[in-house]
Amino acid sequence: MKEILLIRRPQVDDIDGMLKIEGSVFHEPWTKSMLLHEMFSPLSKGWVAECSNALSRSSLVGYVFFWMVAGEVHLTRLAVDSSWHGLGIGSQLLRAMLNSGILENAQQAILEVRSSNAVARKLYEKCGFIQIGVRPRYYENREDAIIMQCDFTENYLG
């Protein structure tokens, strides 16, 4: 059965699905109030990935949140349900974010990623991000964050 992936704006009804994904992929999951704050913050924007087929209800399989500030897109959260990893959903959400920035005349995108998260770093590099720095002991467990940037005029591979 062919499944259809829809990328759309998040809605309050998506929160339970987001919480499920948070718990399946993050060591430090966001809470319901954190997700709602991100959803309704005037700085924040987002996209969700929803999968459906003719025999089942639609289900949320991923989401991305980002801020648009001073000509820059700042990724705050990207998550794909662990049972959907490796199918290109993260790439589609990331490209939706980057394209949103381009449409709003942003010049670049920036993010932090755990130094140990090789899968995410590879995804970001595939979309044109390069490492520009390190934030030592950035995360609660004192792990370093790698700072990555995508300049829309130079290395975006959308």
N, CA, C and O atoms as a GROMACS GRO file, in nm:
protein
  632
    1MET      N    1   0.085  -0.118   0.000
    1MET     CA    2   0.000   0.000   0.000
    1MET      C    3   0.089   0.124   0.000
    1MET      O    4   0.178   0.135   0.084
    2LYS      N    5   0.066   0.215  -0.091
    2LYS     CA    6   0.142   0.338  -0.102
    2LYS      C    7   0.101   0.434   0.009
    2LYS      O    8  -0.017   0.458   0.033
    3GLU      N    9   0.203   0.488   0.075
    3GLU     CA   10   0.176   0.585   0.179
    3GLU      C   11   0.203   0.724   0.127
    3GLU      O   12   0.291   0.744   0.043
    4ILE      N   13   0.127   0.821   0.176
    4ILE     CA   14   0.138   0.959   0.133
    4ILE      C   15   0.194   1.040   0.248
    4ILE      O   16   0.145   1.033   0.360
    5LEU      N   17   0.299   1.119   0.220
    5LEU     CA   18   0.358   1.207   0.320
    5LEU      C   19   0.314   1.348   0.292
    5LEU      O   20   0.333   1.399   0.181
    6LEU      N   21   0.257   1.412   0.391
    6LEU     CA   22   0.210   1.550   0.380
    6LEU      C   23   0.293   1.635   0.475
    6LEU      O   24   0.306   1.603   0.593
    7ILE      N   25   0.350   1.743   0.424
    7ILE     CA   26   0.420   1.841   0.508
    7ILE      C   27   0.325   1.959   0.522
    7ILE      O   28   0.283   2.018   0.423
    8ARG      N   29   0.291   1.991   0.648
    8ARG     CA   30   0.193   2.098   0.673
    8ARG      C   31   0.230   2.172   0.801
    8ARG      O   32   0.321   2.132   0.873
    9ARG      N   33   0.159   2.279   0.828
    9ARG     CA   34   0.181   2.356   0.951
    9ARG      C   35   0.128   2.278   1.072
    9ARG      O   36   0.029   2.206   1.060
   10PRO      N   37   0.194   2.291   1.186
   10PRO     CA   38   0.147   2.219   1.306
   10PRO      C   39   0.017   2.278   1.361
   10PRO      O   40  -0.012   2.396   1.344
   11GLN      N   41  -0.058   2.192   1.428
   11GLN     CA   42  -0.182   2.230   1.494
   11GLN      C   43  -0.179   2.176   1.637
   11GLN      O   44  -0.102   2.085   1.668
   12VAL      N   45  -0.260   2.233   1.723
   12VAL     CA   46  -0.265   2.190   1.863
   12VAL      C   47  -0.293   2.041   1.873
   12VAL      O   48  -0.241   1.975   1.963
   13ASP      N   49  -0.375   1.986   1.784
   13ASP     CA   50  -0.406   1.843   1.785
   13ASP      C   51  -0.283   1.756   1.762
   13ASP      O   52  -0.288   1.635   1.787
   14ASP      N   53  -0.173   1.814   1.715
   14ASP     CA   54  -0.051   1.738   1.690
   14ASP      C   55   0.034   1.715   1.816
   14ASP      O   56   0.128   1.636   1.812
   15ILE      N   57   0.000   1.781   1.925
   15ILE     CA   58   0.085   1.777   2.045
   15ILE      C   59   0.106   1.635   2.097
   15ILE      O   60   0.218   1.599   2.130
   16ASP      N   61   0.002   1.554   2.105
   16ASP     CA   62   0.018   1.417   2.157
   16ASP      C   63   0.115   1.337   2.070
   16ASP      O   64   0.198   1.262   2.122
   17GLY      N   65   0.105   1.352   1.939
   17GLY     CA   66   0.198   1.284   1.850
   17GLY      C   67   0.341   1.335   1.867
   17GLY      O   68   0.436   1.257   1.862
   18MET      N   69   0.356   1.465   1.888
   18MET     CA   70   0.489   1.522   1.912
   18MET      C   71   0.548   1.468   2.041
   18MET      O   72   0.667   1.435   2.047
   19LEU      N   73   0.466   1.460   2.145
   19LEU     CA   74   0.515   1.407   2.274
   19LEU      C   75   0.562   1.263   2.260
   19LEU      O   76   0.663   1.224   2.319
   20LYS      N   77   0.488   1.184   2.183
   20LYS     CA   78   0.528   1.045   2.159
   20LYS      C   79   0.664   1.039   2.090
   20LYS      O   80   0.751   0.961   2.127
   21ILE      N   81   0.681   1.123   1.988
   21ILE     CA   82   0.808   1.127   1.916
   21ILE      C   83   0.919   1.177   2.008
   21ILE      O   84   1.028   1.120   2.009
   22GLU      N   85   0.893   1.281   2.084
   22GLU     CA   86   0.993   1.334   2.178
   22GLU      C   87   1.047   1.222   2.266
   22GLU      O   88   1.168   1.207   2.283
   23GLY      N   89   0.954   1.143   2.322
   23GLY     CA   90   0.994   1.034   2.411
   23GLY      C   91   1.071   0.924   2.342
   23GLY      O   92   1.148   0.852   2.406
   24SER      N   93   1.050   0.909   2.211
   24SER     CA   94   1.116   0.799   2.140
   24SER      C   95   1.254   0.837   2.087
   24SER      O   96   1.334   0.748   2.056
   25VAL      N   97   1.285   0.966   2.077
   25VAL     CA   98   1.411   1.003   2.012
   25VAL      C   99   1.506   1.088   2.095
   25VAL      O  100   1.624   1.095   2.062
   26PHE      N  101   1.459   1.154   2.200
   26PHE     CA  102   1.545   1.245   2.274
   26PHE      C  103   1.574   1.196   2.416
   26PHE      O  104   1.487   1.142   2.483
   27HIS      N  105   1.698   1.216   2.458
   27HIS     CA  106   1.736   1.186   2.597
   27HIS      C  107   1.674   1.289   2.691
   27HIS      O  108   1.646   1.258   2.807
   28GLU      N  109   1.653   1.410   2.641
   28GLU     CA  110   1.595   1.518   2.720
   28GLU      C  111   1.472   1.570   2.644
   28GLU      O  112   1.478   1.677   2.583
   29PRO      N  113   1.360   1.495   2.648
   29PRO     CA  114   1.243   1.534   2.568
   29PRO      C  115   1.180   1.664   2.618
   29PRO      O  116   1.180   1.695   2.737
   30TRP      N  117   1.127   1.738   2.523
   30TRP     CA  118   1.050   1.856   2.558
   30TRP      C  119   0.917   1.814   2.618
   30TRP      O  120   0.865   1.707   2.589
   31THR      N  121   0.864   1.900   2.703
   31THR     CA  122   0.735   1.877   2.767
   31THR      C  123   0.623   1.934   2.680
   31THR      O  124   0.647   2.004   2.581
   32LYS      N  125   0.501   1.903   2.718
   32LYS     CA  126   0.385   1.957   2.647
   32LYS      C  127   0.387   2.109   2.649
   32LYS      O  128   0.360   2.172   2.546
   33SER      N  129   0.417   2.168   2.763
   33SER     CA  130   0.418   2.315   2.770
   33SER      C  131   0.529   2.374   2.684
   33SER      O  132   0.511   2.481   2.626
   34MET      N  133   0.642   2.308   2.675
   34MET     CA  134   0.750   2.356   2.589
   34MET      C  135   0.709   2.352   2.442
   34MET      O  136   0.735   2.446   2.367
   35LEU      N  137   0.645   2.243   2.401
   35LEU     CA  138   0.600   2.231   2.263
   35LEU      C  139   0.492   2.336   2.231
   35LEU      O  140   0.495   2.397   2.125
   36LEU      N  141   0.399   2.355   2.322
   36LEU     CA  142   0.295   2.457   2.301
   36LEU      C  143   0.356   2.597   2.294
   36LEU      O  144   0.315   2.678   2.212
   37HIS      N  145   0.452   2.624   2.380
   37HIS     CA  146   0.519   2.754   2.376
   37HIS      C  147   0.585   2.775   2.240
   37HIS      O  148   0.574   2.882   2.180
   38GLU      N  149   0.653   2.673   2.191
   38GLU     CA  150   0.720   2.684   2.061
   38GLU      C  151   0.616   2.702   1.950
   38GLU      O  152   0.639   2.777   1.854
   39MET      N  153   0.504   2.634   1.962
   39MET     CA  154   0.401   2.641   1.858
   39MET      C  155   0.339   2.781   1.850
   39MET      O  156   0.301   2.825   1.741
   40PHE      N  157   0.329   2.849   1.964
   40PHE     CA  158   0.259   2.978   1.966
   40PHE      C  159   0.350   3.099   1.984
   40PHE      O  160   0.301   3.211   1.990
   41SER      N  161   0.479   3.079   1.993
   41SER     CA  162   0.571   3.191   2.003
   41SER      C  163   0.570   3.271   1.873
   41SER      O  164   0.571   3.213   1.765
   42PRO      N  165   0.567   3.404   1.883
   42PRO     CA  166   0.567   3.484   1.759
   42PRO      C  167   0.696   3.469   1.677
   42PRO      O  168   0.695   3.495   1.557
   43LEU      N  169   0.804   3.428   1.740
   43LEU     CA  170   0.931   3.406   1.668
   43LEU      C  171   0.935   3.273   1.597
   43LEU      O  172   1.008   3.256   1.499
   44SER      N  173   0.857   3.178   1.645
   44SER     CA  174   0.869   3.040   1.601
   44SER      C  175   0.778   3.007   1.483
   44SER      O  176   0.668   3.060   1.470
   45LYS      N  177   0.828   2.919   1.399
   45LYS     CA  178   0.750   2.863   1.289
   45LYS      C  179   0.774   2.713   1.290
   45LYS      O  180   0.867   2.665   1.356
   46GLY      N  181   0.693   2.640   1.219
   46GLY     CA  182   0.713   2.496   1.219
   46GLY      C  183   0.644   2.427   1.103
   46GLY      O  184   0.561   2.484   1.033
   47TRP      N  185   0.683   2.301   1.087
   47TRP     CA  186   0.624   2.210   0.990
   47TRP      C  187   0.611   2.074   1.056
   47TRP      O  188   0.692   2.038   1.141
   48VAL      N  189   0.509   1.999   1.017
   48VAL     CA  190   0.496   1.860   1.061
   48VAL      C  191   0.487   1.771   0.938
   48VAL      O  192   0.441   1.813   0.832
   49ALA      N  193   0.530   1.648   0.956
   49ALA     CA  194   0.516   1.545   0.852
   49ALA      C  195   0.411   1.447   0.900
   49ALA      O  196   0.420   1.393   1.010
   50GLU      N  197   0.312   1.425   0.816
   50GLU     CA  198   0.202   1.335   0.847
   50GLU      C  199   0.195   1.228   0.738
   50GLU      O  200   0.199   1.260   0.619
   51CYS      N  201   0.185   1.105   0.779
   51CYS     CA  202   0.180   0.994   0.683
   51CYS      C  203   0.043   0.929   0.690
   51CYS      O  204  -0.014   0.911   0.797
   52SER      N  205  -0.009   0.894   0.572
   52SER     CA  206  -0.138   0.826   0.570
   52SER      C  207  -0.144   0.733   0.449
   52SER      O  208  -0.070   0.749   0.352
   53ASN      N  209  -0.233   0.635   0.458
   53ASN     CA  210  -0.264   0.551   0.343
   53ASN      C  211  -0.414   0.524   0.345
   53ASN      O  212  -0.484   0.567   0.437
   54ALA      N  213  -0.462   0.453   0.247
   54ALA     CA  214  -0.606   0.432   0.232
   54ALA      C  215  -0.666   0.347   0.344
   54ALA      O  216  -0.786   0.353   0.367
   55LEU      N  217  -0.584   0.268   0.414
   55LEU     CA  218  -0.638   0.176   0.515
   55LEU      C  219  -0.624   0.225   0.659
   55LEU      O  220  -0.684   0.167   0.750
   56SER      N  221  -0.545   0.330   0.680
   56SER     CA  222  -0.523   0.371   0.818
   56SER      C  223  -0.544   0.520   0.836
   56SER      O  224  -0.547   0.596   0.739
   57ARG      N  225  -0.558   0.559   0.959
   57ARG     CA  226  -0.566   0.700   0.991
   57ARG      C  227  -0.430   0.763   0.969
   57ARG      O  228  -0.328   0.694   0.967
   58SER      N  229  -0.428   0.892   0.952
   58SER     CA  230  -0.303   0.965   0.939
   58SER      C  231  -0.230   0.964   1.072
   58SER      O  232  -0.292   0.965   1.178
   59SER      N  233  -0.097   0.962   1.064
   59SER     CA  234  -0.020   0.970   1.187
   59SER      C  235   0.095   1.067   1.169
   59SER      O  236   0.156   1.075   1.063
   60LEU      N  237   0.124   1.139   1.275
   60LEU     CA  238   0.236   1.233   1.277
   60LEU      C  239   0.364   1.153   1.284
   60LEU      O  240   0.380   1.068   1.371
   61VAL      N  241   0.457   1.179   1.193
   61VAL     CA  242   0.582   1.104   1.190
   61VAL      C  243   0.705   1.192   1.212
   61VAL      O  244   0.816   1.141   1.226
   62GLY      N  245   0.687   1.324   1.214
   62GLY     CA  246   0.800   1.412   1.238
   62GLY      C  247   0.758   1.557   1.243
   62GLY      O  248   0.645   1.592   1.206
   63TYR      N  249   0.849   1.642   1.288
   63TYR     CA  250   0.821   1.786   1.294
   63TYR      C  251   0.952   1.862   1.306
   63TYR      O  252   1.056   1.808   1.342
   64VAL      N  253   0.941   1.990   1.273
   64VAL     CA  254   1.054   2.081   1.286
   64VAL      C  255   1.001   2.214   1.338
   64VAL      O  256   0.895   2.261   1.296
   65PHE      N  257   1.075   2.275   1.429
   65PHE     CA  258   1.047   2.410   1.475
   65PHE      C  259   1.172   2.494   1.454
   65PHE      O  260   1.284   2.446   1.467
   66PHE      N  261   1.150   2.620   1.421
   66PHE     CA  262   1.262   2.711   1.396
   66PHE      C  263   1.219   2.853   1.422
   66PHE      O  264   1.100   2.886   1.416
   67TRP      N  265   1.317   2.937   1.449
   67TRP     CA  266   1.293   3.080   1.469
   67TRP      C  267   1.342   3.155   1.347
   67TRP      O  268   1.438   3.115   1.281
   68MET      N  269   1.275   3.264   1.318
   68MET     CA  270   1.318   3.357   1.214
   68MET      C  271   1.355   3.486   1.286
   68MET      O  272   1.268   3.559   1.333
   69VAL      N  273   1.486   3.514   1.293
   69VAL     CA  274   1.534   3.631   1.366
   69VAL      C  275   1.645   3.699   1.287
   69VAL      O  276   1.744   3.635   1.249
   70ALA      N  277   1.630   3.827   1.262
   70ALA     CA  278   1.735   3.910   1.204
   70ALA      C  279   1.798   3.848   1.079
   70ALA      O  280   1.921   3.842   1.068
   71GLY      N  281   1.715   3.803   0.987
   71GLY     CA  282   1.766   3.748   0.863
   71GLY      C  283   1.828   3.610   0.876
   71GLY      O  284   1.906   3.567   0.790
   72GLU      N  285   1.794   3.541   0.984
   72GLU     CA  286   1.852   3.409   1.010
   72GLU      C  287   1.744   3.311   1.051
   72GLU      O  288   1.651   3.345   1.125
   73VAL      N  289   1.757   3.189   1.003
   73VAL     CA  290   1.671   3.078   1.046
   73VAL      C  291   1.751   3.004   1.153
   73VAL      O  292   1.865   2.966   1.130
   74HIS      N  293   1.690   2.983   1.270
   74HIS     CA  294   1.758   2.909   1.376
   74HIS      C  295   1.676   2.785   1.410
   74HIS      O  296   1.566   2.795   1.465
   75LEU      N  297   1.730   2.669   1.377
   75LEU     CA  298   1.663   2.542   1.407
   75LEU      C  299   1.656   2.522   1.558
   75LEU      O  300   1.759   2.528   1.626
   76THR      N  301   1.536   2.499   1.611
   76THR     CA  302   1.523   2.472   1.754
   76THR      C  303   1.490   2.326   1.783
   76THR      O  304   1.525   2.274   1.890
   77ARG      N  305   1.422   2.258   1.689
   77ARG     CA  306   1.390   2.117   1.712
   77ARG      C  307   1.358   2.050   1.580
   77ARG      O  308   1.281   2.103   1.499
   78LEU      N  309   1.416   1.934   1.558
   78LEU     CA  310   1.384   1.850   1.443
   78LEU      C  311   1.376   1.708   1.495
   78LEU      O  312   1.470   1.658   1.557
   79ALA      N  313   1.263   1.643   1.470
   79ALA     CA  314   1.245   1.507   1.521
   79ALA      C  315   1.164   1.425   1.422
   79ALA      O  316   1.067   1.472   1.362
   80VAL      N  317   1.206   1.299   1.407
   80VAL     CA  318   1.133   1.203   1.325
   80VAL      C  319   1.115   1.078   1.411
   80VAL      O  320   1.209   1.030   1.473
   81ASP      N  321   0.993   1.027   1.412
   81ASP     CA  322   0.963   0.905   1.488
   81ASP      C  323   1.066   0.798   1.454
   81ASP      O  324   1.098   0.776   1.337
   82SER      N  325   1.119   0.732   1.556
   82SER     CA  326   1.228   0.637   1.535
   82SER      C  327   1.191   0.524   1.439
   82SER      O  328   1.279   0.471   1.371
   83SER      N  329   1.063   0.488   1.430
   83SER     CA  330   1.023   0.382   1.338
   83SER      C  331   1.018   0.431   1.193
   83SER      O  332   0.995   0.352   1.102
   84TRP      N  333   1.040   0.560   1.170
   84TRP     CA  334   1.038   0.618   1.036
   84TRP      C  335   1.176   0.671   0.995
   84TRP      O  336   1.188   0.737   0.892
   85HIS      N  337   1.277   0.643   1.074
   85HIS     CA  338   1.412   0.690   1.040
   85HIS      C  339   1.460   0.628   0.909
   85HIS      O  340   1.423   0.516   0.875
   86GLY      N  341   1.542   0.703   0.837
   86GLY     CA  342   1.604   0.652   0.715
   86GLY      C  343   1.519   0.660   0.590
   86GLY      O  344   1.557   0.606   0.486
   87LEU      N  345   1.403   0.726   0.598
   87LEU     CA  346   1.313   0.733   0.482
   87LEU      C  347   1.309   0.871   0.418
   87LEU      O  348   1.227   0.896   0.330
   88GLY      N  349   1.395   0.962   0.460
   88GLY     CA  350   1.402   1.095   0.400
   88GLY      C  351   1.308   1.198   0.460
   88GLY      O  352   1.297   1.309   0.409
   89ILE      N  353   1.239   1.163   0.568
   89ILE     CA  354   1.144   1.256   0.628
   89ILE      C  355   1.217   1.374   0.692
   89ILE      O  356   1.174   1.488   0.679
   90GLY      N  357   1.327   1.347   0.760
   90GLY     CA  358   1.406   1.455   0.819
   90GLY      C  359   1.456   1.552   0.713
   90GLY      O  360   1.453   1.673   0.734
   91SER      N  361   1.501   1.500   0.600
   91SER     CA  362   1.546   1.585   0.490
   91SER      C  363   1.434   1.674   0.438
   91SER      O  364   1.454   1.792   0.411
   92GLN      N  365   1.315   1.616   0.425
   92GLN     CA  366   1.202   1.696   0.374
   92GLN      C  367   1.162   1.805   0.472
   92GLN      O  368   1.131   1.917   0.432
   93LEU      N  369   1.163   1.773   0.601
   93LEU     CA  370   1.130   1.876   0.700
   93LEU      C  371   1.237   1.985   0.704
   93LEU      O  372   1.205   2.103   0.712
   94LEU      N  373   1.363   1.945   0.697
   94LEU     CA  374   1.472   2.042   0.699
   94LEU      C  375   1.464   2.133   0.576
   94LEU      O  376   1.483   2.254   0.587
   95ARG      N  377   1.437   2.075   0.460
   95ARG     CA  378   1.425   2.157   0.338
   95ARG      C  379   1.304   2.250   0.345
   95ARG      O  380   1.310   2.363   0.295
   96ALA      N  381   1.195   2.205   0.406
   96ALA     CA  382   1.079   2.293   0.424
   96ALA      C  383   1.117   2.413   0.511
   96ALA      O  384   1.077   2.526   0.483
   97MET      N  385   1.195   2.389   0.615
   97MET     CA  386   1.243   2.496   0.702
   97MET      C  387   1.331   2.593   0.623
   97MET      O  388   1.311   2.714   0.628
   98LEU      N  389   1.429   2.539   0.550
   98LEU     CA  390   1.522   2.623   0.475
   98LEU      C  391   1.449   2.703   0.367
   98LEU      O  392   1.478   2.821   0.347
   99ASN      N  393   1.357   2.640   0.299
   99ASN     CA  394   1.280   2.712   0.197
   99ASN      C  395   1.193   2.821   0.258
   99ASN      O  396   1.173   2.925   0.196
  100SER      N  397   1.141   2.799   0.378
  100SER     CA  398   1.066   2.903   0.449
  100SER      C  399   1.155   3.023   0.474
  100SER      O  400   1.113   3.138   0.456
  101GLY      N  401   1.278   2.997   0.515
  101GLY     CA  402   1.372   3.106   0.538
  101GLY      C  403   1.403   3.183   0.412
  101GLY      O  404   1.408   3.306   0.413
  102ILE      N  405   1.424   3.113   0.304
  102ILE     CA  406   1.452   3.179   0.176
  102ILE      C  407   1.334   3.267   0.134
  102ILE      O  408   1.354   3.379   0.087
  103LEU      N  409   1.213   3.216   0.151
  103LEU     CA  410   1.094   3.293   0.114
  103LEU      C  411   1.080   3.419   0.199
  103LEU      O  412   1.018   3.517   0.156
  104GLU      N  413   1.136   3.417   0.320
  104GLU     CA  414   1.130   3.534   0.407
  104GLU      C  415   1.260   3.615   0.403
  104GLU      O  416   1.287   3.696   0.491
  105ASN      N  417   1.339   3.591   0.298
  105ASN     CA  418   1.462   3.666   0.272
  105ASN      C  419   1.570   3.649   0.378
  105ASN      O  420   1.653   3.738   0.398
  106ALA      N  421   1.569   3.537   0.447
  106ALA     CA  422   1.679   3.508   0.540
  106ALA      C  423   1.807   3.486   0.459
  106ALA      O  424   1.801   3.444   0.343
  107GLN      N  425   1.920   3.514   0.519
  107GLN     CA  426   2.048   3.498   0.453
  107GLN      C  427   2.115   3.366   0.485
  107GLN      O  428   2.197   3.316   0.409
  108GLN      N  429   2.078   3.308   0.601
  108GLN     CA  430   2.144   3.186   0.644
  108GLN      C  431   2.058   3.113   0.746
  108GLN      O  432   1.960   3.167   0.796
  109ALA      N  433   2.098   2.989   0.774
  109ALA     CA  434   2.036   2.909   0.880
  109ALA      C  435   2.148   2.862   0.971
  109ALA      O  436   2.261   2.841   0.927
  110ILE      N  437   2.115   2.846   1.099
  110ILE     CA  438   2.215   2.803   1.197
  110ILE      C  439   2.150   2.704   1.293
  110ILE      O  440   2.029   2.709   1.317
  111LEU      N  441   2.231   2.615   1.348
  111LEU     CA  442   2.180   2.516   1.443
  111LEU      C  443   2.293   2.468   1.532
  111LEU      O  444   2.411   2.488   1.502
  112GLU      N  445   2.256   2.404   1.641
  112GLU     CA  446   2.348   2.330   1.726
  112GLU      C  447   2.308   2.185   1.724
  112GLU      O  448   2.189   2.152   1.723
  113VAL      N  449   2.407   2.097   1.722
  113VAL     CA  450   2.381   1.954   1.722
  113VAL      C  451   2.482   1.887   1.814
  113VAL      O  452   2.598   1.928   1.821
  114ARG      N  453   2.437   1.784   1.884
  114ARG     CA  454   2.529   1.711   1.973
  114ARG      C  455   2.649   1.660   1.894
  114ARG      O  456   2.635   1.610   1.782
  115SER      N  457   2.766   1.671   1.953
  115SER     CA  458   2.887   1.624   1.885
  115SER      C  459   2.880   1.474   1.857
  115SER      O  460   2.943   1.426   1.762
  116SER      N  461   2.804   1.400   1.937
  116SER     CA  462   2.794   1.255   1.919
  116SER      C  463   2.688   1.214   1.816
  116SER      O  464   2.678   1.096   1.781
  117ASN      N  465   2.609   1.309   1.766
  117ASN     CA  466   2.497   1.275   1.678
  117ASN      C  467   2.542   1.276   1.531
  117ASN      O  468   2.512   1.370   1.457
  118ALA      N  469   2.613   1.172   1.492
  118ALA     CA  470   2.668   1.163   1.356
  118ALA      C  471   2.558   1.157   1.250
  118ALA      O  472   2.577   1.211   1.141
  119VAL      N  473   2.446   1.093   1.279
  119VAL     CA  474   2.338   1.081   1.181
  119VAL      C  475   2.281   1.219   1.149
  119VAL      O  476   2.262   1.253   1.032
  120ALA      N  477   2.254   1.298   1.251
  120ALA     CA  478   2.200   1.432   1.228
  120ALA      C  479   2.302   1.521   1.157
  120ALA      O  480   2.266   1.596   1.066
  121ARG      N  481   2.426   1.512   1.197
  121ARG     CA  482   2.529   1.594   1.133
  121ARG      C  483   2.540   1.561   0.983
  121ARG      O  484   2.558   1.651   0.901
  122LYS      N  485   2.529   1.434   0.949
  122LYS     CA  486   2.534   1.393   0.809
  122LYS      C  487   2.414   1.451   0.732
  122LYS      O  488   2.428   1.498   0.619
  123LEU      N  489   2.296   1.448   0.793
  123LEU     CA  490   2.177   1.506   0.732
  123LEU      C  491   2.198   1.655   0.706
  123LEU      O  492   2.171   1.704   0.596
  124TYR      N  493   2.247   1.727   0.805
  124TYR     CA  494   2.267   1.871   0.790
  124TYR      C  495   2.371   1.900   0.682
  124TYR      O  496   2.352   1.993   0.602
  125GLU      N  497   2.478   1.824   0.678
  125GLU     CA  498   2.579   1.843   0.574
  125GLU      C  499   2.521   1.818   0.436
  125GLU      O  500   2.553   1.888   0.340
  126LYS      N  501   2.434   1.718   0.425
  126LYS     CA  502   2.370   1.685   0.298
  126LYS      C  503   2.287   1.802   0.246
  126LYS      O  504   2.271   1.820   0.125
  127CYS      N  505   2.235   1.882   0.337
  127CYS     CA  506   2.152   1.997   0.299
  127CYS      C  507   2.232   2.127   0.292
  127CYS      O  508   2.174   2.234   0.277
  128GLY      N  509   2.365   2.119   0.302
  128GLY     CA  510   2.447   2.237   0.281
  128GLY      C  511   2.501   2.304   0.404
  128GLY      O  512   2.562   2.411   0.394
  129PHE      N  513   2.482   2.245   0.522
  129PHE     CA  514   2.538   2.303   0.644
  129PHE      C  515   2.686   2.267   0.657
  129PHE      O  516   2.729   2.159   0.617
  130ILE      N  517   2.762   2.359   0.712
  130ILE     CA  518   2.902   2.334   0.743
  130ILE      C  519   2.927   2.369   0.890
  130ILE      O  520   2.857   2.454   0.946
  131GLN      N  521   3.024   2.305   0.950
  131GLN     CA  522   3.058   2.334   1.089
  131GLN      C  523   3.132   2.467   1.096
  131GLN      O  524   3.225   2.492   1.020
  132ILE      N  525   3.087   2.553   1.188
  132ILE     CA  526   3.153   2.683   1.206
  132ILE      C  527   3.206   2.705   1.347
  132ILE      O  528   3.273   2.805   1.373
  133GLY      N  529   3.177   2.613   1.438
  133GLY     CA  530   3.225   2.630   1.574
  133GLY      C  531   3.177   2.521   1.667
  133GLY      O  532   3.110   2.426   1.626
  134VAL      N  533   3.214   2.537   1.795
  134VAL     CA  534   3.178   2.442   1.899
  134VAL      C  535   3.134   2.521   2.022
  134VAL      O  536   3.195   2.622   2.056
  135ARG      N  537   3.028   2.475   2.087
  135ARG     CA  538   2.987   2.529   2.217
  135ARG      C  539   3.023   2.422   2.320
  135ARG      O  540   2.952   2.322   2.333
  136PRO      N  541   3.132   2.443   2.393
  136PRO     CA  542   3.175   2.341   2.491
  136PRO      C  543   3.070   2.318   2.600
  136PRO      O  544   3.012   2.414   2.653
  137ARG      N  545   3.047   2.192   2.634
  137ARG     CA  546   2.958   2.153   2.745
  137ARG      C  547   2.820   2.220   2.735
  137ARG      O  548   2.766   2.263   2.837
  138TYR      N  549   2.766   2.227   2.618
  138TYR     CA  550   2.640   2.298   2.590
  138TYR      C  551   2.518   2.226   2.646
  138TYR      O  552   2.426   2.291   2.696
  139TYR      N  553   2.517   2.095   2.639
  139TYR     CA  554   2.401   2.017   2.681
  139TYR      C  555   2.409   1.981   2.829
  139TYR      O  556   2.516   1.989   2.890
  140GLU      N  557   2.294   1.942   2.886
  140GLU     CA  558   2.286   1.910   3.029
  140GLU      C  559   2.389   1.806   3.072
  140GLU      O  560   2.440   1.811   3.184
  141ASN      N  561   2.418   1.712   2.984
  141ASN     CA  562   2.516   1.608   3.019
  141ASN      C  563   2.660   1.654   2.991
  141ASN      O  564   2.753   1.574   2.994
  142ARG      N  565   2.675   1.783   2.963
  142ARG     CA  566   2.805   1.848   2.940
  142ARG      C  567   2.867   1.811   2.805
  142ARG      O  568   2.986   1.834   2.782
  143GLU      N  569   2.788   1.754   2.717
  143GLU     CA  570   2.836   1.723   2.583
  143GLU      C  571   2.847   1.852   2.502
  143GLU      O  572   2.766   1.943   2.518
  144ASP      N  573   2.948   1.858   2.417
  144ASP     CA  574   2.967   1.974   2.330
  144ASP      C  575   2.859   1.979   2.222
  144ASP      O  576   2.805   1.876   2.181
  145ALA      N  577   2.829   2.101   2.178
  145ALA     CA  578   2.742   2.121   2.064
  145ALA      C  579   2.827   2.168   1.947
  145ALA      O  580   2.914   2.254   1.962
  146ILE      N  581   2.803   2.112   1.832
  146ILE     CA  582   2.865   2.157   1.709
  146ILE      C  583   2.773   2.263   1.649
  146ILE      O  584   2.653   2.238   1.632
  147ILE      N  585   2.826   2.379   1.618
  147ILE     CA  586   2.749   2.486   1.555
  147ILE      C  587   2.765   2.470   1.404
  147ILE      O  588   2.876   2.461   1.353
  148MET      N  589   2.652   2.465   1.335
  148MET     CA  590   2.654   2.449   1.190
  148MET      C  591   2.575   2.561   1.125
  148MET      O  592   2.478   2.612   1.181
  149GLN      N  593   2.618   2.599   1.005
  149GLN     CA  594   2.555   2.710   0.934
  149GLN      C  595   2.536   2.674   0.787
  149GLN      O  596   2.618   2.604   0.727
  150CYS      N  597   2.427   2.722   0.733
  150CYS     CA  598   2.402   2.708   0.588
  150CYS      C  599   2.380   2.849   0.534
  150CYS      O  600   2.282   2.915   0.569
  151ASP      N  601   2.469   2.894   0.450
  151ASP     CA  602   2.457   3.025   0.385
  151ASP      C  603   2.376   3.005   0.259
  151ASP      O  604   2.416   2.929   0.171
  152PHE      N  605   2.263   3.071   0.248
  152PHE     CA  606   2.173   3.048   0.136
  152PHE      C  607   2.231   3.094   0.002
  152PHE      O  608   2.188   3.046  -0.103
  153THR      N  609   2.327   3.184   0.005
  153THR     CA  610   2.384   3.230  -0.122
  153THR      C  611   2.502   3.146  -0.165
  153THR      O  612   2.545   3.154  -0.281
  154GLU      N  613   2.557   3.064  -0.074
  154GLU     CA  614   2.677   2.988  -0.107
  154GLU      C  615   2.658   2.838  -0.113
  154GLU      O  616   2.692   2.775  -0.213
  155ASN      N  617   2.604   2.779  -0.006
  155ASN     CA  618   2.611   2.632  -0.001
  155ASN      C  619   2.479   2.561   0.026
  155ASN      O  620   2.479   2.444   0.063
  156TYR      N  621   2.366   2.630   0.008
  156TYR     CA  622   2.239   2.559   0.025
  156TYR      C  623   2.217   2.466  -0.094
  156TYR      O  624   2.228   2.508  -0.209
  157LEU      N  625   2.186   2.341  -0.065
  157LEU     CA  626   2.172   2.240  -0.170
  157LEU      C  627   2.027   2.197  -0.189
  157LEU      O  628   2.000   2.082  -0.225
  158GLY      N  629   1.934   2.289  -0.164
  158GLY     CA  630   1.790   2.259  -0.169
  158GLY      C  631   1.746   2.196  -0.293
  158GLY      O  632   1.628   2.166  -0.308
   0.00000   0.00000   0.00000
